[in-house]
Amino acid sequence: MISKNRFRVRAILVLTVLVMMTAAGCSLFTGRPPAPAAGGSQNYSIVKVTVTSQGWYFHRPWQNRRPATRQAIGAVVEGGLVLVTANLVANQRYIELEHLDRQRQCAGNIQVVDYEANLALIKPADPQFLSGLPPMALAGDIRPQSVLTVLQVKPNGDVVPSRGAITSVDLAAYPCGDHFLTYRLNQSLQFRYANLTLPVLASGKLAGFVMRYSSKSQTVEVLASPVIRHFMADADMAPYRGFPRAGFRYSPLLDPQLKRYIHLPEAVEGIYIQNVLKGSPAEKAGLKAGDVLVQVGENRISSTGHFRHSLYGKTQLAHLIRGTYFVGDRVRFVIYRQGKKRELAITLDHRNPEQYLVPPYIVDRPPHYVIIAGMIFQELSVPYLREYGSEWRKRAPVDLLYYSQNQDYLVRDEDRSKIVILSGVIPTALTIGYENLRNLVVSKINGKSIGSAKDVAAAISTFRGKYCKIEFEQHPHVIYLDRREIPAIDRLVREKYRIRPLSVY
């Protein structure tokens, strides 16, 4: 009897344990671990993206930087493509895509990239690489206070979703300096694991990418979904044209005396046009400095440069032009000129970095430069100024900052497409006494105006006199080089300093 009772007790205990384990979802008889809970990595169409990149030293324009490796999490989208941020793939040398479970890897190639909007599409080299990962839908309208989910990925591939509410929707600076719509979240990212960017979801749909995170204030800045929708729509209309611009600068119109001076009716709100860029869509349409812009399309413009957005409320004018229109759209502008109301039709266009006097960014190519007898001439750019450190706006030479910060207000010489500077001097027999010359703006060489690095090479190669005359805007204003010695010095620079080539333009 005792043994039978013990057997019954043990059987009841075993059955009880089996029932409890089954209720907990454990797989008892298959020998396999329990299935992952909902929300595991297999539920998200995301992949790991690793990029090896190599940029250039702009203060030594012939020299590459050390190769660097960056990682991020990309989102699978329509067309068999992976969407990432553009700063991830800048100056890329190799792109590798990898499933989160590390079972499959594949090389990738850039399909479309926009460094201003900070977005890029990558196409896998293997057409079957994304099989089993359905494209992620783009989120629709997202309102302030909405809750977004940031997908953090551990090194083992586990996905850790974390939620945060939108505290504000506004325009913020993207990596290349342009301002686009940005969501700000108040949350912490404990599992970022050095990933440059992370996808952000709204109700399971792609709503953006993490661009910046402050652990001190626990603030997350997210590249907003309207920017992604615009980019994707534009990418479908090949060739890709970029985000549009009108081409004018403005200031708030809050001074009642100024309004009276320009004969603007007291009840009218608008912004004061300070400057219209030469050759821009605004100039072609007839917009002039001193005009007052009061309406764009059907949207009235406030005296501070805002319009009323249906979701975000007061929003800056830049989003209206860049975020809601496309290159080639013909947009109605209502202005006041000398107290009279007028209408203009402006056909929006994109402004490429090469159209700037001082390019705001140079990516995927070396800077344009020419080295002659050890003297380094190159075209001024914002990346060159940025090499003065995080406080480059204070530490860079003031003469060069002047051109960068005021280029849209300067009277442009037809022959001057760029600002060419003598950035430094390599010690040679021909540059004795000139060793300390640097950051001088070149105006003429042998009497010819200099508007690009290519002009420097042409002015030297076509000169047949004895001494080349180089003129600067700053002290010492003029220097001379013996033309006959230049070829020998150039050979020495190639051999001794191993600089090849001596020119890129």
C-alpha positions in Angstrom: 0.0 0.0 0.0 2.8 2.4 0.9 4.6 1.9 -2.4 1.3 2.4 -4.4 0.6 5.6 -2.5 4.2 6.9 -3.3 3.7 6.0 -7.0 0.4 7.9 -7.1 2.0 11.0 -5.4 4.9 11.0 -7.8 2.6 10.6 -10.8 0.5 13.5 -9.6 3.6 15.7 -9.1 4.9 14.8 -12.6 1.5 15.6 -14.2 1.3 18.9 -12.3 4.8 19.9 -13.6 3.9 18.9 -17.1 0.8 20.9 -17.0 2.6 24.0 -15.7 5.4 23.7 -18.3 2.9 23.3 -21.1 1.0 26.4 -19.9 4.2 28.4 -19.9 4.7 27.5 -23.6 7.7 25.1 -23.1 8.4 22.5 -25.8 8.7 19.3 -23.9 9.2 16.5 -26.3 10.8 18.0 -29.4 14.2 18.8 -27.8 14.0 22.4 -29.2 14.1 25.6 -27.2 10.8 27.5 -26.7 9.7 29.7 -29.6 10.7 33.4 -29.2 8.1 35.7 -27.8 6.3 38.1 -30.2 8.4 41.0 -31.1 11.6 39.0 -31.7 14.0 39.9 -34.5 12.2 37.5 -36.9 9.2 39.8 -36.9 11.0 42.9 -38.3 12.2 43.4 -41.8 15.6 44.8 -40.8 19.2 43.9 -41.6 22.6 44.8 -40.3 24.6 47.1 -42.6 28.4 47.4 -42.3 30.3 50.0 -44.3 34.0 50.4 -44.8 34.7 54.0 -45.8 37.8 56.1 -46.5 37.6 59.9 -46.9 40.2 62.5 -47.6 42.2 65.0 -45.5 41.2 68.3 -46.9 44.3 70.0 -45.5 46.3 67.4 -47.4 44.0 66.9 -50.3 46.1 64.2 -52.0 46.0 62.0 -48.9 43.3 59.5 -47.8 42.2 59.1 -44.2 42.6 55.7 -42.5 39.8 53.3 -43.4 36.9 53.3 -41.0 34.1 50.9 -40.3 30.6 51.9 -39.4 27.5 49.9 -38.6 23.8 50.6 -38.7 20.5 48.8 -38.9 18.7 49.2 -42.3 15.1 48.8 -43.2 13.9 46.6 -46.0 11.6 48.6 -48.4 9.9 48.2 -51.7 11.9 47.2 -54.8 14.2 44.8 -53.0 16.2 47.6 -51.4 17.5 48.5 -48.0 17.0 52.0 -46.7 19.7 53.6 -44.5 21.0 57.0 -43.7 23.4 58.6 -46.2 26.1 59.5 -43.6 26.5 55.8 -43.1 27.6 55.2 -46.8 29.5 58.5 -47.3 32.9 57.8 -49.0 32.1 54.1 -48.9 34.6 51.5 -50.2 32.6 48.4 -49.4 29.1 47.7 -48.1 28.0 44.4 -46.5 24.5 43.4 -45.6 23.9 40.7 -43.0 20.8 39.0 -41.6 20.4 39.5 -37.8 20.9 35.8 -37.2 24.3 36.1 -39.0 23.3 33.2 -41.3 23.6 35.1 -44.6 25.8 38.0 -45.8 25.8 39.8 -49.1 27.6 42.8 -50.7 25.5 45.9 -51.4 25.7 48.8 -53.9 24.3 52.3 -53.6 21.2 52.7 -55.7 20.2 56.3 -54.8 21.8 58.6 -52.2 20.9 62.1 -51.0 23.4 63.5 -48.6 21.3 66.6 -47.9 18.3 64.6 -46.8 20.6 62.0 -45.2 19.0 59.0 -46.9 20.3 56.2 -49.2 19.0 53.1 -50.9 21.2 50.0 -51.1 20.6 47.2 -53.5 21.9 43.7 -52.5 24.2 42.0 -55.0 22.3 38.8 -54.4 18.7 39.2 -55.6 17.6 36.4 -53.2 19.2 38.0 -50.1 16.1 39.7 -48.9 13.8 36.7 -49.5 11.7 36.1 -46.5 11.9 39.7 -45.4 8.7 41.5 -46.6 9.2 45.2 -47.4 8.4 47.5 -44.6 5.5 49.9 -45.2 6.1 53.7 -44.6 4.2 55.3 -41.8 1.4 57.8 -42.6 0.7 61.0 -40.8 2.3 61.1 -37.3 1.1 63.7 -34.8 2.9 65.2 -31.9 2.6 63.1 -28.7 2.5 59.9 -30.8 4.4 57.0 -29.4 7.2 55.7 -31.6 9.2 52.5 -31.2 13.0 52.5 -31.7 14.4 49.1 -32.7 17.7 48.5 -30.9 19.7 45.4 -31.9 22.0 43.5 -29.6 25.2 42.0 -31.1 23.6 38.5 -31.0 20.8 39.7 -33.2 18.1 40.1 -30.6 15.8 43.1 -31.2 15.0 45.3 -28.2 12.0 47.6 -28.9 11.8 50.7 -26.8 9.1 53.3 -26.9 9.0 57.0 -26.5 6.6 59.8 -27.2 7.2 62.7 -29.6 7.8 65.8 -27.6 8.2 68.2 -30.6 8.1 68.2 -34.4 10.4 70.9 -35.9 13.1 71.5 -38.4 16.6 70.6 -37.4 20.0 70.5 -39.0 20.9 67.3 -40.9 24.5 66.2 -41.2 25.3 68.4 -44.3 23.8 71.5 -42.6 20.4 71.6 -44.4 17.3 71.8 -42.2 14.6 69.1 -42.6 11.7 67.9 -40.4 12.7 66.1 -37.3 10.9 64.3 -34.5 12.3 64.6 -30.9 11.6 61.8 -28.5 12.2 61.7 -24.8 13.6 58.3 -24.0 16.9 56.4 -23.3 18.7 54.1 -25.7 20.5 51.5 -23.6 21.2 49.0 -26.3 22.5 51.1 -29.2 25.7 49.0 -29.4 27.6 51.5 -31.6 25.0 51.4 -34.4 25.2 54.7 -36.2 21.4 54.7 -36.9 18.4 52.7 -35.9 15.0 52.3 -37.5 12.0 53.9 -35.8 8.5 52.5 -36.2 4.9 53.8 -35.7 2.3 51.0 -35.4 4.7 48.6 -37.1 5.5 50.9 -40.0 8.7 52.7 -40.8 8.5 56.2 -39.3 12.2 57.3 -39.4 15.8 56.7 -38.3 17.6 57.8 -35.2 20.1 60.5 -36.2 21.3 61.8 -32.8 21.0 60.7 -29.2 22.0 62.6 -26.1 22.5 60.3 -23.1 22.7 63.3 -20.8 19.2 64.7 -21.7 17.9 61.4 -23.0 16.7 63.1 -26.1 16.4 61.2 -29.4 16.3 63.1 -32.8 14.6 61.2 -35.5 14.7 61.7 -39.3 11.0 62.2 -39.9 8.7 60.1 -42.1 7.7 62.9 -44.5 11.3 63.2 -45.5 11.5 59.5 -46.2 8.2 59.5 -48.2 9.5 62.4 -50.3 12.8 60.7 -50.9 11.2 57.4 -51.9 8.7 59.1 -54.2 11.5 61.0 -55.9 13.7 57.9 -56.2 10.9 56.2 -58.1 10.9 59.0 -60.7 14.4 58.3 -62.0 16.7 60.1 -62.4 16.7 61.2 -58.8 16.5 65.0 -58.6 16.7 65.9 -55.0 14.7 68.2 -52.7 13.6 71.5 -54.3 14.6 75.1 -53.5 13.4 78.5 -54.5 16.6 80.4 -54.0 16.1 83.3 -51.7 17.0 84.5 -48.2 14.5 86.3 -45.9 14.2 87.9 -42.5 11.2 88.2 -40.2 9.1 91.3 -40.8 8.2 92.5 -37.3 9.2 96.2 -37.4 6.1 98.4 -37.9 8.3 101.2 -39.2 9.8 99.1 -41.9 6.3 98.0 -42.9 5.3 101.6 -43.2 8.5 102.4 -45.1 7.8 99.8 -47.8 4.1 100.7 -47.9 2.8 97.3 -46.7 -0.8 97.4 -45.4 -0.8 97.2 -41.7 -3.0 94.0 -41.6 -0.8 92.1 -44.0 1.7 89.5 -42.6 4.7 88.2 -44.5 8.5 87.9 -44.7 11.0 90.4 -46.1 13.1 89.1 -49.0 16.7 90.0 -48.2 18.5 88.4 -51.2 17.6 86.5 -54.3 20.3 84.0 -55.4 21.7 84.7 -58.9 20.4 82.1 -61.4 17.9 80.7 -58.9 14.3 79.8 -59.7 13.2 82.8 -57.7 15.3 85.2 -59.8 14.1 83.7 -63.0 10.5 84.2 -61.9 11.1 87.9 -61.0 11.4 87.8 -57.2 13.5 90.8 -56.0 15.1 91.9 -52.8 12.7 94.1 -50.8 9.6 92.1 -51.8 7.4 90.8 -49.1 6.3 87.2 -49.4 2.8 86.7 -48.0 1.6 83.4 -49.5 3.0 80.2 -51.0 0.5 78.0 -52.8 -2.6 78.1 -50.6 -0.6 78.7 -47.4 -0.3 82.1 -45.8 3.1 83.0 -44.4 3.4 84.7 -41.0 5.7 87.5 -40.2 8.2 85.0 -38.6 8.3 82.8 -41.7 5.9 80.0 -40.6 2.8 78.5 -42.1 0.0 76.6 -40.5 0.5 72.8 -41.0 -2.6 70.6 -40.5 -0.7 68.2 -38.2 2.2 70.2 -36.7 0.8 73.7 -36.3 3.2 76.5 -36.9 6.0 75.1 -39.2 8.9 76.8 -40.9 8.6 77.8 -44.6 11.5 75.6 -45.6 9.4 72.5 -44.9 6.6 73.8 -47.1 8.9 74.3 -50.1 11.2 71.2 -49.6 8.9 68.8 -48.0 5.6 69.2 -50.0 6.8 70.1 -53.5 9.1 68.4 -56.0 11.7 69.6 -58.5 9.9 71.0 -61.5 6.7 72.0 -59.6 5.3 75.4 -60.6 4.3 77.2 -57.4 2.3 80.3 -56.9 3.9 83.0 -54.8 1.9 86.0 -53.6 4.1 89.1 -52.8 3.8 92.8 -52.1 6.1 95.1 -54.0 6.0 98.8 -53.1 2.6 98.4 -51.6 1.1 96.6 -54.5 0.0 93.0 -54.5 1.5 90.7 -57.2 1.7 87.0 -58.1 4.6 85.1 -59.4 4.9 81.5 -60.6 8.2 79.9 -59.5 9.4 76.6 -60.9 11.3 74.9 -58.1 14.7 73.4 -58.8 17.5 71.6 -56.8 20.7 73.3 -56.0 23.7 71.0 -56.3 26.7 71.4 -54.0 28.9 72.3 -57.1 26.6 75.3 -57.7 27.8 76.9 -54.4 30.7 79.3 -54.3 31.9 77.4 -51.2 30.4 73.8 -51.5 28.7 72.8 -48.2 29.9 69.2 -48.6 32.2 67.1 -50.8 31.5 63.3 -50.6 32.6 60.3 -52.7 35.4 62.3 -54.4 38.7 64.0 -53.5 38.8 67.8 -53.2 39.9 69.7 -56.3 43.5 70.8 -56.0 46.7 71.6 -57.9 50.3 71.4 -56.5 52.8 73.6 -58.4 56.4 73.8 -57.2 55.3 72.7 -53.8 52.5 75.3 -53.5 49.1 73.7 -52.7 46.2 75.4 -54.4 42.7 74.1 -53.8 39.1 75.1 -53.9 37.6 76.3 -50.6 34.9 74.1 -49.1 33.1 73.7 -45.8 34.8 70.3 -45.2 38.1 72.2 -45.4 36.9 74.6 -42.7 35.5 71.8 -40.6 39.0 70.3 -40.2 39.7 73.2 -37.7 37.7 71.2 -35.2 34.3 71.2 -33.6 34.5 75.0 -33.1 35.6 75.6 -36.7 33.3 78.6 -37.0 35.5 80.3 -34.4 38.9 78.8 -35.2 39.0 78.8 -39.0 40.6 81.8 -40.7 38.2 84.7 -40.7 38.8 85.6 -44.3 37.7 82.1 -45.4 34.7 82.1 -43.0 33.6 85.3 -44.6 33.3 83.7 -48.0 31.5 80.6 -46.6 29.0 82.5 -44.5 28.3 85.3 -47.0 28.5 83.6 -50.3 24.8 84.1 -51.2 25.1 87.8 -50.6 28.3 88.4 -52.6 28.3 89.8 -56.1 29.4 86.8 -58.1 32.0 87.3 -60.8 31.0 85.4 -63.9 34.5 83.8 -64.1 34.6 82.8 -60.5 32.7 79.6 -59.8 34.8 78.7 -56.7 37.2 80.4 -54.2 40.7 79.1 -54.8 43.1 79.3 -51.9 46.8 78.7 -51.3 46.2 76.2 -48.5 49.9 75.5 -47.7 53.4 75.2 -49.0 55.6 72.1 -49.2 59.3 72.9 -48.6 61.3 73.0 -51.8 64.1 75.1 -53.3 61.6 77.2 -55.1 59.5 78.0 -52.0 62.2 79.3 -49.7 60.7 82.3 -47.9 57.2 81.2 -48.7 57.0 78.4 -46.1 54.5 80.1 -43.8 52.1 81.2 -46.5 48.7 79.5 -46.1 44.9 80.2 -46.4 45.4 83.0 -48.9 42.7 83.7 -51.4 44.1 83.6 -55.0 42.8 86.4 -57.2 45.0 86.2 -60.3 47.9 84.2 -61.8 49.9 85.7 -64.6 47.2 88.3 -65.1 44.3 85.7 -65.4 41.5 85.6 -63.0 41.2 82.4 -61.0 37.8 80.9 -60.5 38.7 77.2 -60.1 41.6 74.8 -59.5 41.5 74.1 -63.2 42.2 77.8 -63.9 45.4 77.5 -61.8 46.8 74.7 -63.9 45.9 76.5 -67.2 47.4 79.9 -66.1 50.7 78.2 -65.3 50.9 75.8 -68.3 50.1 78.4 -70.9 52.5 81.0 -69.5 55.6 81.6 -71.5 57.3 84.4 -69.5 60.2 83.9 -67.1 58.5 84.6 -63.7 55.0 83.5 -62.8 53.1 86.2 -60.9 50.6 85.0 -58.3 48.3 87.6 -56.7 46.4 87.2 -53.4 43.7 89.2 -51.7 45.8 89.2 -48.4 49.4 89.9 -47.5 51.9 89.5 -49.2 49.5 90.1 -52.1 52.1 89.2 -54.8 54.7 86.5 -55.1 56.8 85.2 -58.0 58.0 81.8 -59.1 60.7 81.0 -61.7 58.7 79.2 -64.4 61.8 77.3 -65.8 62.4 75.6 -62.4 58.8 74.4 -61.9 59.1 71.0 -63.8 62.1 69.9 -61.9 60.5 70.9 -58.6 57.3 69.0 -59.5 59.3 65.9 -60.2 61.0 66.2 -56.8 57.7 66.6 -55.0 56.4 63.4 -56.7 59.5 61.4 -55.7 60.4 62.8 -52.3 57.0 63.3 -50.9 55.3 60.5 -52.9 52.4 62.7 -54.0 50.6 61.4 -56.9 48.9 62.9 -58.7 49.8 66.6 -58.4 46.4 67.7 -59.5 42.8 66.6 -59.3 40.1 68.8 -60.8 
